Amino acid sequence: MSFPNHRPRRLRTTPAMRRLTAEYRLAPADLILPAFIREGISEPAPISSMPGVVQHTTESLKRAAAEAVELGVGGIMLFGVPAVRDARGTASLDPDGVLNKAIRDVRAEVGDDLVIMGDVCLDEFTDHGHCGVLDADGYVDNDATLEIYGQMAVAQADAGAHVLGPSGMMDGQIAVIRQALEESGHKNTVILAYAAKYASAFYGPFREAVDSQLKGDRRTYQMDAANRREAILEVELDLEEGADMVMVKPAMSYLDILADVAAMSPVPVSAYQISGEYAMIEAAAAHGWIDRRGAVMESVLGIKRAGANTVLTYWASELAGWLKES
């Protein structure tokens, strides 16, 4: 049958009709707020390449977490920026280090009302900016790094993290972390594996956010943007090793990967709307080139439509507020 029997526009006639027939919806509980805390600052420090995002103090981070609870946001992913770094990222293991203390402080503030997540990676803590320790040739040593990841995961679980997010893309990282958690008694701690994390040009603003010391790039361990099938292999390996949830990162340029992963994954799938995606929309909106609210909503809905159950986005709290309004 064809026109006039079929007029698809009938289902677009009013806002109420469009709401009724929408195939996908966003809810505050779908959203995870990435948040940065920096050691040694007395006031929140704005991040110039990410307007509206700051490096938090302890007090401002606790306020942000409490606000997220009030707005119904699903979770918060914490990243720490230490005052002192070294080649092995040892500040990541200090129970009173910036990230572990932040986890403990946020857990004390909001308890179980918000899912508290910790980034398990060394890039913020090393003086060379890589996600693992380096060998004598300057190459990231996969297996030596895994030992530290296991210790780091236990330290974060001890601090009160509900979920751990291993993001370093080391081979075998999920298996080592899962074993370390089991042996330390943290049998219920969830692992959200950054299973398909690509080496991307869109991470730039994040480097400012964590004061990255990176020289060079991470292409020897993060995935190649040219590869699609390989993402499924990475996800399958992480699932075999004990991942409870999996993630695709970035989101914007990898929606095909996200759709592939969502189609095969037996566990919840997340996607990370990264700093460069945020910065581009904010910059275009600041110039009046696009409608900011509309672009934010559409970009996150597109990630959900591609298959994400949850979305890490720096607009999580603001977007949750808009959703509650509507």
N, C-alpha and C positions, 0 to 999 in steps of 0.2 A: 504494500500500500504506500501511497505517496500523498503529497499535498493535494487537497486540503484535509484529508483524513488525519494526517500527522502534522501537527504544528508544535514542535518542541518548545516554542516560546510561551505556550500556555502555562508551563511550570516555572516561568520567570516573571510573572506579571506583577507581583507585589513582594515587598520584603518578607511578609508572613509566608507567602507561598514558597519563596526561595529557602527560608528556614526549614519549612516542612519537608522539602524534597532534597535537602543537602545530603550528599553521600558521605561526607566526612565532617567532623566537628572537632574543635579544639576545646579543651577544658584545662583549668589551672593545674589539675593533678597530672597532666601530661608533661608539665614543664619542669626542668631542672635548672637552677640558677648557678652558673659558675661564679665563684667569688675568690678574690685575692686578699691575702693578709700579709702585710710587710712588717718585719721586725724593726723596732727602733724608731718608729714615727709616732708623733703625738696627735696628728690630725689626718683624716683621710686624704690621700694624695691622688689628685685627678690623673688619669691616663690620657695624654694629649691625643693619641690616635684613636681613642675609643670614648668619644664624648658621652658623659653620663656614667661611666664606669670608673671606679676608684680602687686604689690599694687601701684596704681597710686597716684600721686599728682594731684592737680587741673589742672595744665598746661599739664601734660602728658596725663591725661584723655581727655582733650579737643582735644589734637593732635590725640589721638586714635579715637575719634569720628569723627573728620574731615577726617582722613584716611579712616574710614569705609564708609563715604559718597562718597569719591572719588572712592572707589572700588565697590560701588553699593551694599554693605551689607544692609540687610533688616532692622535690628534693633540692639539696644544695651540694655542689661539688667544690671542695676547698683546695686552693693552691697556695703554698707558702713561699714567701720571699725572704730568705735568711739574711742576716747582716754579714755573716762570714761564710765563705765557701772554701772547699778544698777539692783535691783531685778525685776523691772517693765519695764526696757528698755526705760526709759523716753527720752533718747537722740533721739529716733526714731521720736518723735513728735516735736522736736525743729526745727522751720523754718530755723534756721541757722546751724542745725546739719549736720554732714558730708554727709549723703545721700541726704537730701532735698536740701542742697546747691549744691551738685554735679548735681542733676537733673536740677536745675535752671541754673547752669553754662553750662551744655551740651546743654540745650535748647537754651540758648543765643548764643552758638557757632554754632549750626547746624540748628536751627529752626525746620521746619517740613521736612527737607531733610532726616532725619533718624528717625525711630520710637523709641522713648525713653521710656524705661520700668524701673519700680522700683520694687524691691523685697519687698513685704509686709510680713514681718516676724520679730519676735523679737530675734531670736537666736544670731544675731551679736551684739545685744544691751544689752542683759541680762548678769549679772555677774555669772549666773549659766549655761548659754549656751543653755537653752531650748527655744523652739519656742513660749512659752507663759508664763504667770505668774504662780507661784506655790502656792498651798494651804498649810495649816498648816502641812500636811503630806508629802509635797514634790511632790505631784502629779500635773500635769499640769491642771489648772482650765480652762476648755474649755470656759465657758460663760464669765468669767472675762476677758479672753484674747480677745474675740470677740469685746468687747467695745474698747479696745486699737487698734485693727486692723481697726475698722471704723475710728478712729481719725487719724491713721497712713496713711490710704488710702487718706483721704481728704488732709492731709499735703503734700503728694506727688503729688496729682492732682493740688493743689495750686502752687506747685513749677514748674509745667509744664510737668509732665509725661503724655505721650499719652496713655500708657498701664500700668496697675498695675498687678503684679504677686503674688497673695496670695499663699504662699508656706508652711504654717504652718500645714496644714491638720487638722484644727479644724472643727468640725461639725458646719455647718451653716455659715461659714465664708463668702461665696459669697453673701448670702442674706443680711448680716449685712453691708458688704462693698457696695453693690449696693444701699441699702437704704441710707447710709451715703453720697454717691456720689450724688444721686438724690436730697437729702435735701440740699446739699451745692452748688447746681447749676452745678455740673460737669456731666451733662447728657450724654455727648459724650465721656467720659473717658472709655476706653476699659478694661475689666477684662480678663486676661489670667489665668485661674484657673489651678494651679498645682493639677489636679483632681485625678490622680492616682500616688501618690508619695510613693515610697516604702522605708522602713528602709533597708539600703544597706550597705554592707561592703566597697563599692567603693567610699564613700564620704570622705575618709581620707584626701587627699590633700586639699580639700575645707576647712577642719577644720583649716589647717595651713593658708590658704589664708585669712580667716576672723578672725584669732587669737581666735578660739573658746574656750570658757571656760567650755565646756560641760564635765560633769562627768556622767557616765552611758550611756544610749542610749535613743532613741526616739521611741521605739517599741510600746509604749502605744498609740501613735497617728499616726505615719506613718504606711503604710500598710505592712502586712506580706508577705514576698517573696513567701510563699506557695500558695497564693490566686490569682486566675485568675478571676472568676466570680465577685468577690467583686469590681473589678475595674470598671466594667460596672455600678454597683450601684452608686459608687462614682461619675462617670461622669454624670449619669442621674440626680443625686441630684444637682450637680453644674449647669447643664443646666437649671433645673427648677428654680434655685435661681437667674439666670441672667448672667451666664458666657457667654462671647462673643467668647472665644476660650478656648480650653482645652489642657492640657499637660500630657504626661507620662514621669516619671522620676524614675530611670535612663532609658537609651535607650538600651545599649548593652545586658544586661541580661533579658530584658523585651520586646523584639521585638514581642513576641506573644501577649502581652498585647497591644502594640501599634497597631498591626494589628486588634485586636478585636475592639479597640476604633475607629480606622479609619473607620471600616466597619459600625459602627452604628452612628457616630457623624454627626449631621447636620451642625456643625460649624468647622472652621479650627482646625487642630490638630498639636500640637508641640511635640517634644521630646527633652530631654536635654541629650546631650553626656557629662557625668559628669567628674569631676576631676580625678577619678580613671581610667576611660577609657582613658583619655588624657595621664595620667602619665604612664600607661602600654605601650602604643604605643611609647611614647618618650623614655622610658627606654630601650625597646627592640631595637629600632632604634639606640640608642646611643651605644649599644653593637654590632651593625652590624648584628643583628639576623633577621631583617626584613627591607624591603625598606620603608623608612619613608613616602615619598610622596605617594607611592602606597597604603600603609596601611591607611593613613589618608583619601585619596579619597574613598577607598573601604568601610571604616567604616561608613563614612557619607552617601555615596550612599546607603548602606544597610539600614540605618535608613529611608531614603527617600522611598526606595522600600517597606519597611514594612508599610508605610502609612502616614508618617509625611509630612505635608505641609511645615513646617519650622523646623529647627534644631538649637538648642542652642549649640554652640561648641566653644571652646577656640581657634580653628583654623580658625574662621570665616573670619578674614581679610586675613590671609595667603592663605586660600583656595580660597577666592574670587579673589585674585591676580592670582592664577594658572588658574582659570576658565577664567578670562579675557585674559590671555596669549593664551589659546587654542581656 
